Amino acid sequence: MNPQRYARIREMLALRQPDLTVCMEQVHKPHNVSAIIRTADAVGVHEVHAVWPGNRMHTMASAAAGSNSWVEVKTHPTIGDAVSELKRQGMQILATHLSDNAVDFREIDYTRPTCILMGQEKTGITREALNLADQDIIIPMIGMVQSLNVSVASALILYEAQRQRQIAGMYQREHSALSDAEQQRLLFEGGYPVLAKVATRKGLPYPRITGNGEIEASAAWWATMQSAE
């Protein structure tokens, strides 16, 4: 890994916002999943959540993983499981849904730990999910069209969250809010993607990346990496 790439990855890690996320409830079109993940990466989201019941989970998880290697996709079998985990992390759950108590998405305080819940393309957010959410939010529209594509809607909300967090100085950290172990994982996978695949295939632990962006590993580790399978 050259010094420029190492510095770029370290800079990205310092700006990550682990307490901002998106939960996709049965969003089933791969291009929408990929677009949401790309936008999440662009605003510094570290991990997104998705509910894909039944046999769709493996297929959609694979498609999502290929769309952006910098954002983790955590899958859940039910919306109840997803929301329970997010609330354990202290997140406010915002559902994009037009209701009597819905508020303009720009009125929300996104400097709080926040999850934005996005529903399925055709039917939207399920009743169960709405009952679990803390607040309904809407994107005001004055034209004939009364709904936006799910990836467009998520982008608008995420960039409002980014705007508020920038004003609050939440992107001015010198050090990453991620754990050292998570930073090390991303440094190895992002800086040495070919070696990371080999290590994973051989069941080897990831080595430590030094402050110069170099691999710190034992001779035995290197020998196993270089051995024929």
C-alpha positions in Angstrom: 0.0 0.0 0.0 1.5 3.3 -1.0 1.6 6.2 1.4 -1.1 8.2 -0.4 -3.6 5.3 -0.2 -2.8 4.7 3.4 -3.3 8.4 4.2 -6.6 8.4 2.3 -8.0 5.4 4.2 -6.9 6.8 7.5 -8.7 10.1 6.6 -11.9 8.2 5.7 -11.8 6.2 8.9 -11.5 9.4 11.0 -14.7 10.8 9.3 -16.9 7.7 9.8 -20.2 8.2 11.7 -20.9 4.9 13.4 -24.1 6.3 15.1 -25.8 7.2 11.8 -27.3 4.4 9.7 -30.0 3.3 7.3 -32.2 0.2 7.6 -33.7 -1.1 4.4 -36.9 -3.1 5.0 -37.3 -5.5 2.1 -35.8 -3.1 -0.5 -35.5 -5.7 -3.2 -34.1 -4.0 -6.3 -30.3 -4.5 -6.5 -29.7 -1.1 -8.1 -31.6 0.7 -5.3 -29.6 -1.3 -2.6 -26.4 -0.4 -4.3 -27.3 3.3 -4.6 -28.3 3.5 -1.0 -25.0 2.0 0.1 -23.0 4.3 -2.1 -24.7 7.3 -0.6 -24.2 5.9 2.9 -20.5 5.7 2.2 -20.4 9.2 0.7 -21.7 10.7 4.0 -19.6 8.6 6.2 -22.0 5.9 7.3 -20.1 2.9 8.5 -22.7 0.2 8.6 -26.2 -0.2 7.1 -28.9 -2.7 8.1 -31.3 -4.7 5.9 -34.3 -6.9 6.4 -34.5 -9.6 3.7 -36.6 -12.5 4.9 -36.4 -16.1 3.7 -34.2 -17.1 0.8 -33.7 -13.6 -0.5 -31.3 -12.8 2.3 -28.2 -14.5 0.9 -28.8 -13.3 -2.7 -29.4 -9.6 -1.7 -26.5 -9.7 0.8 -24.2 -10.8 -1.9 -25.4 -8.1 -4.3 -25.0 -5.5 -1.5 -21.5 -6.6 -0.6 -20.4 -6.1 -4.1 -21.7 -2.5 -4.3 -19.3 -1.0 -1.8 -16.6 -2.8 0.2 -16.3 0.1 2.7 -19.8 -0.1 4.1 -20.8 -3.2 6.1 -24.3 -4.6 5.4 -25.8 -6.3 8.5 -28.8 -8.4 7.6 -31.8 -9.3 9.9 -34.6 -11.9 9.3 -37.3 -9.6 10.7 -37.8 -5.9 11.2 -38.3 -6.5 15.0 -34.8 -8.0 15.2 -33.3 -5.0 13.3 -35.0 -2.3 15.4 -34.3 -4.1 18.7 -30.6 -4.1 17.9 -30.6 -0.4 16.7 -32.5 0.7 19.8 -30.0 -1.1 22.0 -27.4 1.2 20.4 -29.5 4.2 21.5 -30.7 5.1 18.0 -33.8 7.1 17.2 -35.7 5.2 14.5 -37.2 7.5 11.8 -39.7 6.0 9.4 -40.2 7.7 6.0 -44.0 7.6 6.0 -46.8 10.1 5.4 -49.0 10.1 8.5 -50.9 12.6 10.7 -47.9 12.9 13.0 -45.2 13.0 10.3 -42.8 15.9 10.3 -40.6 17.5 7.6 -37.4 15.5 7.5 -35.4 18.7 8.0 -36.9 19.3 11.4 -35.2 16.2 12.9 -32.0 16.5 15.0 -29.6 14.2 13.2 -26.8 14.9 15.5 -28.4 12.3 17.7 -27.7 8.6 17.1 -30.1 8.0 14.2 -31.4 5.2 11.9 -33.4 6.1 8.8 -35.9 3.4 8.0 -36.6 2.9 4.3 -39.4 0.7 3.0 -39.9 -1.6 0.1 -40.2 0.1 -3.3 -43.8 -0.7 -4.1 -45.6 -1.1 -0.7 -43.4 1.1 1.5 -42.8 0.5 5.2 -44.8 -2.3 6.9 -47.3 -1.6 9.7 -45.1 -3.5 12.1 -42.1 -1.3 11.3 -44.2 1.9 11.7 -45.3 0.7 15.1 -41.7 0.3 16.1 -40.5 3.6 14.8 -40.0 6.7 17.1 -41.1 9.3 14.5 -42.5 9.4 10.9 -40.8 11.8 8.6 -41.8 13.1 5.1 -40.0 14.8 2.2 -42.4 17.7 1.2 -43.5 17.5 -2.5 -45.5 20.1 -4.4 -45.8 18.5 -7.8 -48.1 15.8 -9.1 -45.8 13.0 -8.0 -46.2 12.2 -4.3 -43.3 9.7 -3.9 -39.6 9.5 -4.6 -37.5 6.6 -5.5 -36.2 4.9 -2.3 -32.6 5.6 -3.1 -33.3 9.2 -3.9 -35.3 9.7 -0.7 -32.5 8.1 1.4 -29.9 10.4 -0.3 -31.9 13.5 0.6 -32.2 12.5 4.2 -28.7 11.4 4.6 -27.3 14.6 3.2 -29.4 16.6 5.6 -27.9 14.5 8.4 -24.5 15.2 7.0 -25.2 18.9 6.8 -26.3 19.1 10.5 -23.4 17.0 11.7 -20.8 19.1 9.8 -22.2 22.2 11.4 -21.9 20.5 14.8 -18.3 19.6 14.1 -18.9 15.9 14.0 -16.7 15.5 10.9 -13.7 17.2 12.5 -12.3 14.4 14.5 -8.6 13.7 14.5 -9.1 10.1 15.5 -11.7 7.6 14.3 -14.7 6.7 16.4 -14.3 3.1 15.2 -12.6 0.5 17.3 -8.9 -0.3 16.6 -9.8 -3.8 15.4 -12.3 -2.4 12.9 -9.8 0.1 11.6 -7.2 -2.6 11.2 -9.6 -4.8 9.3 -10.5 -2.0 6.9 -6.8 -1.0 6.5 -5.9 -4.5 5.5 -8.9 -5.2 3.3 -8.7 -1.8 1.6 -4.9 -1.6 1.4 -4.2 -5.2 0.5 -7.4 -6.6 -1.1 -5.7 -9.5 -2.8 -3.8 -10.6 0.3 -7.0 -10.2 2.4 -8.9 -12.6 0.1 -6.0 -15.1 0.4 -5.9 -14.8 4.2 -9.7 -15.3 4.4 -9.6 -18.3 2.1 -6.8 -19.9 4.2 -8.5 -19.1 7.5 -5.6 -16.9 8.6 -6.1 -13.9 11.0 -5.5 -10.5 9.5 -2.1 -9.1 10.4 -1.6 -5.7 11.9 -1.0 -2.6 9.7 1.7 -0.3 11.0 1.7 3.5 11.2 3.5 3.4 7.8 0.9 1.3 6.2 3.0 -1.8 6.1 2.0 -5.3 7.1 3.4 -6.6 10.5 3.2 -10.4 10.5 5.3 -13.4 11.6 7.4 -15.5 9.2 5.0 -18.3 9.8 2.1 -16.2 8.6 3.9 -15.3 5.5 5.0 -18.9 4.9 1.3 -20.0 5.1 0.2 -17.2 2.8 2.8 -18.2 0.2 2.3 -22.0 0.4 0.4 -23.9 -2.2 -3.0 -25.0 -1.2 
